[in-house]
């Protein structure tokens, strides 16, 4: 009998191995919503696999094809073309960055791997434009300048352009990116244009990266979508065709052609949305609970968080894809190497391992299918927990203890992954989906219940079929005249209106995500509702079309403008370092000067963030800027203080402002200009070197830019004036050795905005006023400036400088890199302690997982505390018996004010402070080896806490402790040193 339901929808999931299809009856109160499902092999021409799967479900269900309301497809085709570096599917991209005089030292493509850069990099242009954090224009868009760029783009035969602008996501008044797009369309009608504000959020480098990737895929997206459309026509389906997006909602074919990047993570999203639908179906209604969805495949398992709204929790602000840092919306997913095809082995010590290598889709190579490889599937078949899978008689010879040990290992892997994704200590339900879900036991630690709902192996296709329509508003709003709650309601209504305009049912359209960030006046709101079957209106703004002035101007006669990167020659292959390379590497020392290489700078950046103690800001943009100078043939030199000319002076300093603004206003000329202006102001003829204000965070790197041969060609001294990072500019060692309280060792200083404004401070009533006055001026400069401090003589540096901290950062970074390559992160704590001089000067204070974080903003500083709990015995990873790790009990509480202030160990009702400033306290991600800034702290992260004894400049006098100790932060606690300070070893002395 033919089924004649009206609300029938086909969902398709195109995976690397299989293409799944389902037909859902979405009619209200339908007794059996899942009418049919089918799994077909994915074909080289994906359209063939789609047709095979859809034809099968149509035949199985017997539905009238005219009753199909829509076909929704989830695909990995676009992201796979990037993973595979497929030049046939990717285009060269021209990039125009609207930034005025700012953000030019980290050009577009700077963070791309060589191999991807070689395929994608087209001409790069810096243009007038961009906004300050308060919404003012940095400069206006120059029409003739953009026309000149268009002439060069045409000359090079480029067919796609990416436009980015500083603070584009908050630009609702000037619409600078839209202006530039209109000019390009008038000049080059056949060129495709993507603007960054339609792709991603705050963080210009990551947003621009996402815009470039999207632009590179536009031609391939057009042909792929056309193929999908041809598939539905070949099946005699006259209904609309949609693709599913990263947020689990429908995209029109036109939207998918314009924004292929918004499909990159549709697979994990569809699995979570499908799990939500199947859970509601099994329960007879919406469950409205927070749950973890575990999608077990052939090689990997992915875990995501399903919110009570039925949508996945989104990832943090930044994440990597194909080696490129991005910040567009994606679900927060944790992936680990466990699947049905994972290989099971026993090493020489009798230890059982599962994965990460796998037979993948070749499951017939498993023992239970007549093959010769012992896999995770064989484990559950041998246990009798997978009826109908394989042949149990082929695995009955397996030792029961071996099977039990393998299952125990699978359980531990799942439980560790589950715990890393939880947001609290409460038990949560787990929804199992995917063909490999048979691996999971029926109960897991930290899980209230393990669910396997009917059709769980087709959840991805179900998620595609039940996708909704959404409206998203991500905006910065004025909250000076209205409360945050009032503004939030207004923004939420805008999101609902946007969803309804796109085709959502106004009766059930609701807010599914709403976040307000008061310090930035930023609101992110998403509304979603069921599709009404009305025509869907594209949700992204197309601009106002070509302006009349441009149309009337006719064809431009602009002269081609030279591209910023036209003379830059780069390798086409990425260099991969192994452990042997790291161990054999020797820095280049010539005539007592350390000539930095790319790898030196990379290791320094890693070490600087560790020495930042949770603050100091990320060194990434400074690292990229220095690396680019080296790649261009520039030279960056480090010297020991002893090599400084005795009659010369040294200028020290760094960036000042907000780390949040630094995410848009990337490193540029502001500090360079501050140094030059101070030299000119003081009429210095004997400035012979530079040094860092603080080694911690980004300021540990910025003098490498200024001192390079591209700029002042001055060596940077191996040392700094904090030995760490501190939140205020007066917490420096020259101030410790000042004989008064008026900041005479800090002044005069120069501060530059980087776009023409310079201010000098020559006197202060008290040293506390120096930072307050400079920060007030910095706000007027866009909350991002460079500050150069009073020149110091060699004798003054001998007294106050914390020596060899550049070398220290380098050694820490090298230690992390080696531990990662040797798969030895489990012993990272002891490795870092050794690199710092041994247990007499540094120690691992604690290790465990973060269980609680609280934060608040006060006078521009982030204040709060993090609590870390020791791991239980069954939560610990296996350890090397030859190098046993230190084990901890209880919890550790660390309060912070930008930087970590002290560490308090709590056990059995007793509390003891084990470290406090000026000693360094760094929290390090145990999974990656990289330091965490205080904004990065979140529940479930496994971390180690590293303590380092402060330099003697802070501890040998009471003034040093008053300025840099806990008293300066309002705590009445005595200073108890972690150990004895050990001066870091000089790289120059060791390798010269």
N, C-alpha and C positions, 0 to 999 in steps of 0.2 A: 504494500500500500504506500502511496506517495504522501510524504509529510508536507503540509502546507502552512506551516507557521510563518508569521510575517516577519519576526525579528530574528532572522537567522544570519549568523555571521561566521565567516571562515577566518581562522587564524593560522598563520604559517610561520614557522621558525626555521631559518636557513642557517644551519650550523656547519662546522667544518667537516663532520662525518655524516650526519643525518639531517634530512629535512623533514620536520614534523608538521602535520596539518590536523586541524580539528574543525568540526562544525558545532557551533553553540546555538542553542535556542535561547535568546535573551528576552523572550516574552515573559512578562510578569507572571509569576507562579507557574512557570513551565515545570512539569513533573520530572522531566529528565533533560536538563539543559545540554549535557554533552551527548550529541547525537552520534558522533563517530570520530575516531582518531586513526591516524596511520603514520607510520615511520618509513620513509623512503631514503635511499642513499643520495647524498648530495652529489650532484654531477658537476663536471668542469664548467659546463654552461649551466649556471644555477637555474635558469628559466626552465630547463628540462626537468630538473628535480622538483621544482615547484609544481609544474604541471602534473607530474606523476603522483605526488602526494595529494594534491587537491582532487584530481580525478578519482583517486582511490576513496577518499572520504565521501565524495558525491555519490559514488556507486554504492558504498556501504550503507549510507543513510537513506538513499532513494529519494532525496528531496528534489523538489522542483527548482531548477536553477534560477528561475525568474523570481523566486522568493528570497534569494540571498541578498541581504541588505548591503553588505560590504565585505571586502577582503582586506585583512590587515596583515602585513608582512614585517617580521623582525629579521634583520640581516646583519651579518658581520662583514659583508663584502667591502665596505669602505675602509673600515679600520684594518682589515687584512691587507689591503693594498699598501698601507703604510708599514705594517709589520714586515711585509715581504720586500719592501723597498722597490716596488714594481714601477719602473720608469714608464712603462706603457700606459699606466693608469693615472699618472701624476704629471702635473704641469709646472713649469717654472713660474714663479710669482714675483711680480714687482711689488715693493712695499713702500708706502708713503706714510711717514710718521709725523703727525702734527704736534710739534713740541717746542717751537720757538728756539731759544738758545739752549734749552735744557735737554737732559737725557740722551746725550749723543755718544757717550763713551761705551754704552752697551747697545750697539746697533742691532737691528733686526737680524735674525738667524744666528746671533752670537752664541746661543746655548744649544743649537742643533748639533747632533752628531755629524761628522764629516760626510758619511755616506748619504744621509738624508739631505744635508745641505747641498751636496754636489748635484742632486737631482732637482731640488726645489728653488735654490737661490737665484733670483733675478735681480734687476737693479734696485738699489735702496736709495731713498731720498728722505732728507730731513726738511721739513717745511714749517713756515710760520703757522701758529695756532696753539691749541692746548689751553687748559684751564688750571687755575690754582685750586686748592682744596676748598676754598670758600666760594667757588663758582665764578670768580673773575676771570676774564680772558688773559692768558699770558701774552698773546698777540692775536691779531685777526688773520683769517685765511687770505692769502694773496692769490687772486685769480690768475694773474700772469705767471706766477711761479708754478702753479699746478699745471698750466698749459705747457710750460717748458718741459715739465716732467713727462707729460703726455707725448710730446714729440719724441723724446728719447725712448719711451716705452714702445711707441710705434716703430721707431727705427730698429729696435732689437727684436721685433716680432713677438712681443709678450702678449698673451691673450687673457691674462687674469691679474687682478690687482687687489692687494689688501691694504686697507687704510686703518691706521690706529691714531689715537689722539690722547694726550694726557687728560685724565679724568673724563673721558668720553661718557662713561655710564651715568654721570650726573649732569651732562650737558643737554638740558631740555630747552634752554633759551637760545643759544647761539647755533646749535645743530651744526657744528663745524665738520664733522665727518660727512654728514649729509650734503653740505655745501661742496666739499671736495668730490664726493661721488657724482653730484650733478655736473660739475665741470668736466670730469672724465667722460661721462656719458655723452656730453655734448661734443667733446673732441674725438672720442673713440667709441662710436656706437656699438661696435661688435665686441668690445672688451667686457669681460665679466668683472664685477666689483663686489667685494665683501667688506663691510665696515665692522669694526671691532665691537661696538656697543651692542650689536645685535647677536653677538656670539658668546661673550663671557663678561666677567665682572671686574671689580677693582683689582689692580695688579697688572700694570701695562705690559710687562715682559711676557707673562703667561697668557694674557688676553690676546696680545699680538701674535704669539705663537699659535694659538688656537685659530685665529683668523687666517693665518698663512696656511695652515693645514686644510682648513675649509676651502680656501680659494684654490688650492692645488688639486682638489678633488672635484671641482664643479663640472668639468667636461665628462669625467667618468661617471659622476652621479647622474648626469642627464641621460647618458646611454644606458646605464643600469636600470634606472627607473622606467625608461622606454621598454626595456626587456621585460620588466615585471608587468607592465601594461599589456605587452604583447601576449604574455602568458594567460592573463585573464580573458583576453579576447579570443585566444585559441580554444579556451574552455567554454566559449559561448556564455560568458558572464558579463552582463551589462551593468553591473553594480559599480559603485565607486571603489577605487583602490587606495589604500593608505599604507604608510609605513609607520612603525612605532618608534618613539623617541626615547632619549635617555631617561626622561622622567615618567615613562610608562603611559604616555598619552599619544593620541593619533596625530600624524602629520599628513597633510595633503601631499600628493606627488610633487606639486610645485614647490612646497616648503622643503621637501627632501632634496630636490634638485638644488635649492639655494643654500641649504644648511646640512650637508651630509654628515658634518661632525656631530650633529645632534642625534645621530643614530648609533654612535660608537659603542655605547654600553647598553643598547636596547636588549641584548641577550640576558644579562643578569637582571635587568629590570623586569622583563617579561616573566622570568622564572618566579620572581617575588609577587608580581601582580597575579600570575596564574595560581600560585599557591594560595593567595588570599581568596580568590574566587572559589577554588576547590574546597578550602576550609569553610567558607560560608555555605557552600552547597551541602557539605557533610553535616553542618550544624543547623541547617534550616534557617539561617539568617546571618547577618554580619557579626563576626566575632568581636571586632573592635578591641583588639588586644595587641600589645607589642610582642612580636615573635621573631625568632631567627629562622630564616629560610636557608636550608643547606642543600645546595644543588651539586650532587655527586655525579661526575662524568666518568669518562674512561681514563683520564690522566690526572685531572685536578678536581678539587672541590672548592666551590665558592660559597661563602656565607655572607648574607646581607641581613639588615635589620628591617623588618616590616613594621611600620608604625600603625597605630590604631586607625588611622585614616585609610589604610589599605595601600599606601604608597611607601616606597623605600626611603630610608634615611639617606640623605645626600652626603657625599664625601666632604672632606675639609676644603679649605680655600685653594690648596695647590696639590697637584699630583702629577706623576710622570706617565707618559705614554710614548713608547718607541724612543726613549731617551730624551724626550722633549717635555719641559715643564709646562703644565696647563692649569687653568682654573675655571673651566666651564663646568656646568652642573653635571654630575655623575653620581650614581648611587655609591654609597660606602660599602665596598666589597672586600673581603679578605680571601685570598686564594692561597691554597697550599697543595703540595704534591701528593694527593691521595685520590685514587680513582679505581674503578673496577679492574683496570689493567695494570695497576701498580705492581711492580715486582717485589716478591718477598724473598729475603736472603737471611742467611745466618753467617756471621763473621767468625773469625778464628777464636774469639773469646766466648762464642755461644750466644752473642747478642743478636736478636731478631730485628731486622729493619724492614720497613714497608715504604717503597718509593724512594725518591721522587720519580725515578725513571719508570716507564710504563710501556706496555705493548700497544696502548692506545686503542684505536678502533679494531686492531687485529686480535680481538678477544679469543679467536679460535686457536691462538697460540698457547692459551692457558691449559693446564693439565686437565681440567674438567671438560674441556672441549676436544681432547685428544692431542693437545700440543705438548710442548716440553718445558714450558715456563711456569713456575709457581707464582701465581698472582693473588691479589686480594680477593678476587671472585672465588678462587679455589678454596679460600679460607671459609667463606660463608656456605659454600656448597658442601664442604666437608663437615660443617657443623649441622647440616640439615636445615639451614634457615633460608634456603633459596629453592623451593620446589619448582621444577620446570626449567631451571637454569642448568645447562650442562648435564653431565652424567656423573652422579655421585659415586658410582662404582670406580671411576678413574682416579679418585682421590682418597679412597678408603685406606690406602697404604700409608698415608701421611701420619706421622707421629702425633697423637692427640696433644701432647705437651707443646709441640711446635705450633700446632693450629691454635691452641689456647694462647700461647705467647704472641702470635701474630695478631690475633683478635684483640688482645690487651693493648698492643701497640697502636692498632687502628683506633681503639677507644681513646687512648691518651692523646693522639693527634687531633681527634675531633674535639675532645674536651678542652684542650689548650686553645684551639681556634675559636671555639664557642666563647670561652672566657674573655678572649681578647676583643670580642665584638660586643660584649654586654656593656650596658651603661650603668649598671648598679649590681650590688651583690645578690639581688633577688633572683630566684629561679625563674626561668622563662621557658615557654613552649618552643619546640623546634618543629618546623614543617619540612619534611624530607621530600625532595623532588629529584628528577633525573634518573637515568637508567641505572646508575651505580648506587642508588639509595639503599639497596639490599645490604650494603656493607655496614650500615649503622646498627648498633645494638638497640634493643627496645627501651633502654634507659641509659641516661648519661648524667654525669655529675653536673650540677648547676642548671639542670633542665627539669622543668615541672612535668612535661610529658613529651614524648616523641610521637609525632603524627605522620602516618603515610595515608594520605587521602586517595580515593579512587582517581585514576588517570594521572597519578603523580609523575609518571614518566613522560607525559606530554604537557607538563605545566607551562613550558615556554610558549608553545603554540596557543594554549588557553589564555595566557597573559596577553598575547597579541590580539586575540579575538575579542577580549573584553576591555580593551583599552578605551579610555575616556578622552574627552576634550578638555584642554586646560587653558587657563589664562595666567600668565606670570608677570608680576611687576617687581622689578628690582631697582630701587630708587633711593636717592638721598633727598630728604625733605627738610624744610625749615620748621623747627620746633620751638622757635623763640616766642611765638604768640599763642601756640596751642600745646596741650600736653601730648606726650608720646602716645598715650592711649587714644586720644582723639585723632591724631594723625594716622595711627595704625588702622582705625576703623575706616577712614577715608581711603587709604591705600587698599585695604581689603575689598572695599566695594568696587574700586577700579579693576581689581583682579577678576572679580565675579563678572563685571560688565564685559571685560575682555574675553572671558571664557564663553559667555552667552553670545557675544558677537561672532565668536568662532564656531558656534553651532551647538553649544552645550544646552541641556535642558534647564531652563531657569528654575524649575520646581525642585530640582535636586542638586543644583550647582552649589557647592559649599567650599569653604576654605579648608585646604588640606595641609597647608604649611604657612606659618606666619612667624616671622622673626624680626625683632627690632634691636638694633645695636645703638644705644643712646649716644656713645661717645662720638660716633660718626654720623648720627642722624640718618642711618641707613635702614631701609625696610625691604625685606624680601618676602613676598606673599605669592602663594600659588592657590588658585581656585580650580576645581575640576567638577565635571558633571557628565552624565550619560549623553551620548550623541543623539540628537533628535532626528537624524537622517536628513536634516536640512543641509544645503550646500555650505561647506566649511570655508570661512573667510580666513585668509592668511593672517597669522597673528603678528608677523613682524612688519615693522614700518618700512615702506619702500621709499620714503621721502616724498617731496612735493613735485617730483619730476624735474625736467630741465627748466631752469629759470628763463623767463622771457629774454633777459639781457643776453644770455648765452646763445639762445636760438637765433636772435636777431644778429648776433655777431658773425654768424656763418662759420666757414672753415677757418681754423686758426692758422696763422703763419708763424707761430712761436718757434724760437730756436731751441733745439734739443738741449736740455740741461744735463751736465755730467752727473752720473750716479756716484754716490758716496763710495761704493764698493767696486768701481769699475777696474781698478788696478790691483785688487786683492786676489792673489793666487793661493789657493788652499789645497791640501791633499784631498783625495777622493775616498780614502779608506781610513777608518778609525784604528788607532793603535790600541791594542789590548795588552795590558800589563798583567803578568802572572807573578807568582810569589818569588820565583827566581830572579825576575827582572827587578823587583823591588829590593831584594837582598843585595844584588850586585850593583845597584845604582849608586853613583858617586856625584855629588854636586860639583859644579864647575867653579873652581877657585883660581883666580888669576891675579897675581901681584897683590895678594891680600884682600881681594874683592870677590864676593860671592855673586856670580852672574846667574840670575834666576832662570829656570826653565819652566815650561808649562806645568810639569808634574810637581816641581817645588811649590809653585803658587797654589796648586790644588790642595796639596797637603797642608800648607799654611792656613788656608781657609778653614779646613776641618778643625785644625788645632785652635785657631782663633775663636771659633764658636764654643769649644770646650772651655777655654779660658774666659769666655764671656759670662760664665756662671748663671746662665739663664737670661742674661740681658745683652746689651751691646748691639742688637739687631743682627740680622743675617748678613754674612759676608758675601753672599752670592753675587750681587751686582758688581762689587768691587773686584772680586776674583775674576769675573768674566771680562771686566774692563782691562785688567792687567794682562790676562791671557791673550786678549785681542792685540794689545800693544806688542807682546812678544811674537805673536803670529805675523804681525806686520813687519817684523825685523827689528823692533826696538829692543833696548837693553835696560834692565832693571838691576841695580847693584845694591848689595848689602855690605857694610863694613863693621868691624868692631869699633867700639868707642875709642880704644887705644890708638886706632889709625886716624882719628879725626885730627885735623891740623890744630896745633896748640893755640894759634892766634885767631882761629875762626869761631863762629857761633853757629848754633843749631836752632832751627825753627821746628816747633812741634805743634800738633793740633789734629783736627779731624772734622768730621761732620757734626752738626748740631741740629736738632729738630725732632720730629716724630718719625719713628720707624714706619708707621702707617702711611705717611706721606711719601716716604722713600720707596714704597711699593709702586708709586706712579711717577714721582720725580726721581728717576734713576741717577746714579752718580754722573757728574759732569764736571764743569770747569770751576764750580763754586769754591772748592778748597784750593785749587791751583791759583785762582785769582786772589784769594785771601792771603796766601803766602806772598805773592808778588806785590800786593798792595802794602803789606806790612814791611817788606824790604824797602819799598819806595818811601813809605811814610817815615821810616827810621833812617833812611839814606844809608842802608847797610852795604858795605863793600866786601864783607868777609863772611857771608853766609855760605858755609861749606858742606852742610848736611841737613837732613830732615830726620824726624823720629815721630813715632805714634804717640798720641795723647794716651791711648789705652790699647793694649794688645787684644782685649776681648771684643769679639764681634767684628762688625764691618770696619770700625775705625782702626783695627789692627792692620788693615790692608790699604787704606786710602793713600797713605804717603808713598806707596809703591807706584801709584799712578803719577803723582806730582813729581817724584824724583826720577822718573824714567827719562830715557834719552829723547822721547817725544816731547817732553815739557822742559823742566828745569835742568835735567841731566845732573842731578845731585845724588850722592849715595844716601841710603837710608841706614841709620845706625841700628845695630842689633840690640834693641831694648825699647822700653817705653816708660811711662810715668805713672802707671797704676799697677802693672803686673797682672791685670785682670780687667774687668769692666766695673764702673761705678755709675750711678744715675746722675751725678752732678759734676760740673767741671771743676769745682774747688776741691774735690776729693782726689787730689793728685799729689805726688811726692814732692814736687817743688814747693807746694804750699806747706807741706809738712816741715820743710827746712827753712821757710820764711821766718824772719825774726819778728815780724809784726802780724797784725790781723787785717791789713788793708789790701791783701792780694797783690803785693808788689812783685812777687815772683810769677804772677799770671799776666800782668799788665805792663805795657800796652798790648792789646790784641786787636786783630782786624777780623771782621766778619763780612762775607760777600754772599749776595743772593744768587750770583751766577748770571744775572741778566741786567747788570748795570748798577745795582745799589750796593754801596759799601759803607760800613760804619766802623768807627774806632772807639774803643773804650780805654781811657788812659788812667782813670782813678776810680777808686771805690771807697765808700765809707767803711765797709767790712767785706772780707772775702766772700761772705755768704751772698752779697749783693751781685757779685759778678755774674753768676749763673742766672739769677732772676732777671737782671737787666738785659743780658744777651738773649735770653729766651723770649722776652717781650718783643725785642726787635726782630727776632727770628720769625715770630708769628706774622709780622707785617711783610716778611720776605717769602711768605708761602709756607712757613713752618718747615723749611728745609734750606740750610745754608752751610757754608764752610767757615771754620774759625781757626785762625792761626795765632798761636800764643807767643808771649814775650820770648825773644831769642835768649838762649842760654849759652854760657861759655863752657868750654870743655871741663873746667874745674867744677862748675856747678852741676854738670851732668855726672861727673865722677861721683859726686855726693848723692844726688837724688835719683838718678836713672836706675830702673830695675833692668839689669843687664841680661842680654842673650835671650830675651823672650821671643824674638822672631825665630831663633833656633828651637826654642821650646815648642812653639806652635808647630813648626815643621816636623819635629820628632813625634809629637802627638798624632798629627795627621798621617805620617808614615806608619805609625804603629796600628792605627785603625785600618789603613789600606792593606797592610800585610795580614792582619787578623782576618779580614774579609776574604782575601785570596786563599788563605790557608784553611778556610772554614773553621776558624778558631775564635769566633766571637764569644763563645761560651767562657773563654778565659780572658776576655778583654780587660777586665778590671786589673788583674795582675800584670797584664801586658802594659797597660797605661802607667801603672805605678812604677814599673821598671824603667819606662821611657822618661819618667820624671825624676829619676834619681834613686828609686828604691823605697822600701817601706819606712825608712826613717823620716822621709819628707812628705810622703803621700800615702793614702790608704783608701781602700774601698770601705766607705762608711756603712753602706747598706745595699741590699738588692731585693727586688720584689716587684709588685705590680701596683700601679696607682689605683687607689680605691675612692679617692675623694679629692675634688679640686674646688676652691672658691676663689672668686676674683671680684675686685671692684676698681673703679677708676677714681683717683684722687689727685687733683692738681697735675694732671698730665702723666701720672705714673700709674702703672698697673700694680695693685697691691692685693695680696691674698695669701693662700697657703695651699700646699699639696700634701696629701697623706699617702704614704706608700706602705703596703702590707707585705710582710715576708711570705714567700711561697711555701705552701704545704709540701710535704715530702713527695706526694704523688703529682704535684704540679711542676716539680723540677725536671728540667731536661736531663738526659743522660750526660754524664761527665766522663772525661778522660781519667782513668784511675791513676795515671802517672802524673797528672796535674790537677789534683782535686781542688774544687772551688770552696771558698768560704761560704758557710751557710748562716743565715740570720733568723732571728725570731722577733715577734712583736711587730711594731710599726715604727715608721719614722715620719715626723711632721717637719716640713720646711716652709717657713713663712718667706715671702719675697716682696720686694719693692723694686720692680723691674728685674733686679738680680736677687739670687737666693741669699738670705741673711744669716740663718743659722739652721742647724740640723739637730732635732730632738728625738732621741730614741726612747720609745715607750714599751715597757714589758712588765707584765704582772702588776699593773697599777703604779709602777715606778717610772719616772721620766728623768732623762739625763741629756743635757746639751753636750753633744760630742764634737761640734765644730761651730764656729761663728766667724763673721767677718772681723778682721780683714782676711782670714783664711778663705780659700776658694772652695766653693761647694758647687759641683757641676752634676746635673742629672743627665744621664746618657741613655738613649734608646738601646736596650740590650739586643734588639733584633737587627738594627742597622749599624750600630756603632757610632752614630752621629749624635752630637749634643742636641738637647731640647731647649728651646727658648721657653720662658714661662708661658707665652701664649699657646705653646704646643702641648702643654700638659693635658691629658685626658684620661678618663677611666679606662682601665684594662691594659694600658701600656706596661710592658715589662721593662724595668729600668734598673740601672745601677747608679749609686750615688758615690761620686769621687770627691775626696777631700784632698786639698793641696795646701801645704804650709805657705803662708804669705811671705813676701820678701821682707827682709829685715828693716827696710826703710819704714815700714808701717808699724813694726813691733818694738823697735829699739828705744822709742821715746814715747812719753805719755801723749804728746801732741799728735803723733802718728796714730795712736789708738783713738784719740778724741775725734780726729777727722775721718778715719777709715773704719773704726770699730763699731760695735753695736750701739754705743752711746750716741753716735751721730744719727741713728735711726730711732731713738727714743727708748731703747732697751737698757735697763740697768743690770747688765750681766758682766761678770769678769771675763776677760779674754784668757782662754786656755788653748794654747797652740796644739795643732794636730801632731806636730813633730818639730824637727829642726829644719830650718830653711837650707836648701841645697841650691847653690847657684847653678842655673842650667848650663850645660856644656855648649860651647860655641861650635857651630858647624864649620866655621872658617878655620878654627884651630884644629879640629879633628881631621878635616879633609884637605888642608893645604899641604 
